[in-house]
Amino acid sequence: MANESVNLFLRRDLRFTVDESARAATMTAMTLRNWLKRGVAAVSQKDIRLGRWLLDANDVLAIRIMAELQQQCGTDPMQSSGIGKRCAQEWYQHHVMLGDDRLVCLIALNDGSPIFWFGPLPRQIPAAVAERMGDREHAKKEILSGAHLRIPVHTLAVDVQERLSNVLAEQGE
């Protein structure tokens, strides 16, 4: 079993190959390579010295969220790239740095505006969530009416952590 006490999201020095990253993101390596070549996946730069892509855990989480949006909603990867990156950044900021591990991202379906919610998500989305959306009235209306998508960032991050830990265990690290 992998050592789960190591937080891979803090380890920017640990890099994973495209094949390893694709497995952790629950997608094919061919699809991930396609996204990387097209510049769709908002991730680290290609390692010039080695001439190949090496991704950290935060990159893999962003890609996992993109894959989830594509699998569940048929979202175009170009559209979901920014959401994936932003979710991974919010996860890093609030979980890794502040210790809050209950992140959910709500996306207004028609508007595509993401809003982040920390803590348990109640059955009825409170007006407080909509207030965070400022002047994005259309998105606010969709969130309050239920026309939104919930991305369980915490759940996906835990899964990515576990899958990448297993990769490390297989390598004997």
N, C-alpha and C positions, 0 to 999 in steps of 0.2 A: 504493500500500500504506500502511496506517495506521502511525503511529509507535508501535511496540510497546515502546519504552523508557519510555513514560509509564505508570505504574501507576495505572490508573483507580480502584482500590480506595482509594487514598490521597486522591484528589481529591473531597472531600465537596462542593466548590463546583460540580462538574459535575453537571448534572441532565439527565435524559432524559424525553421525553414517554412517554405510555402506549404509543403506536404503536411507538416506538423500543425501549422496554423489552420489549414483547411479542415483537418480532422477536428480540431478544437472548436472551430466555427460551424461545424456540422454541414459542410459543403464539400464539393469536389475540388481537388487541387487544380483541375483544368479551369473551372469557373473562377477560382481565386486568381490564377495566373492571368486569365482574360481581363479581370477587373483591374489588376495591377498594371498590365500593359496599356490599357485604355485610360489609366489615370482615374478610374472610378473610385477605387477604395482610397479614402483619405487616411493614409498611413505614412510611416517613416519613409525616408528615401532609400533607394536601392544602395546596397553596400558597394561602393565603387571599387574598393580594394579586392573584394571577393567576386564582384560581378553578379551578385544575386540578391534577392530580397531576403531580408532577415527582419522579423517582426517581433515586437515586445507584446506583453500580455494586454496592454491597453489598445494596441493596434488590433489584436485578435478580438477583443471585446467589441470594438467598433464594427469590425467585419461581421461578427456574429449577429449583431443587431441589424445590420444591413441584410444579411441572409434571412433573418427571421421576418423582416418586413417583406422581403421578396416571396418567401415561402407562404406566409400567412395571408398576404394581401395582394401579391403580384406587383408590388411597388418596383418601379424602375430603379436599378442600382444608382444611377446618377442622382435621382431625387433623394434616395435614402442615405447617401454618403454623408451629407452634412449632419443628418440626424444621428447616424451611428457615431460619428466623431464627437458630436456635442454630448451624447449620452455617456460616452466613455470619459470625456473630460469632467462631466458632472459627477460621475461615479468616483473618479480619482479624487476630486476635490472633497466630496462629502463623505465618502466611505474611508478612503485611504488616509486622508489628511485630518478629517474631523471625527471619524469613527461612527458616522451615521450609516447604517447598512440597509435602510428601507426605501430605496429609491425606485420610484415609478415615473415613467415619462408618459404624459398624455399628449396625443397629437390630434388636433382638429382635422377631421378627414378632408373637408373641402378646402380649407385654408392651408393645411400642412404646417401650422404653427405648433412647435413643441412647447410644453410647459412641464416643469419638473415638480414633483411632489415628494416630500420626505416624510416618512412616518407611515403609519397604517392608513390605507386608503379606505375611507368610509363608503358604504353602499351608495349613498347619494353624494355626488361631487358637490362640495360646499361652494358657496359664492366666493369664499376666500381664494379658491383656485382661480376662478375667473377674474378676480381683482388683480391677480398677479400679471394678467395678460394686458393690462394697460388699455391702450386705445384700439386693440385688435378686436373690435366689436363682433365681427362675423365669427371669428374663432371662439370668442367667449360664448357666444350663443350656441355654437356646436358642442362645446364642452359641457355646458349646462344642460343641453337637451339630450345628451347621451350619444351624439354623433361624433365619437372620438375613438381612438385606438389607444389601448393601454400597453405599454411595453414594460414588462417586469425586469428592469435593468438589474436589480439585485439578484434575481433568480438566474438570469443569463450570465452574470459575472461569476457567481458561485460555480456554475457549470463549466465555464471557461477555465477557471482556476483549477478545478478538479481534473479536467481533461489535459491541461498543460502540465499539471503535477504528475499525471500518469506518463506523459511523454518523458519527463525528466527521470521518473523511476525506471522506465524502460532503458534509458541511457545509462542508468546507474549513478546518477548525480544526486 
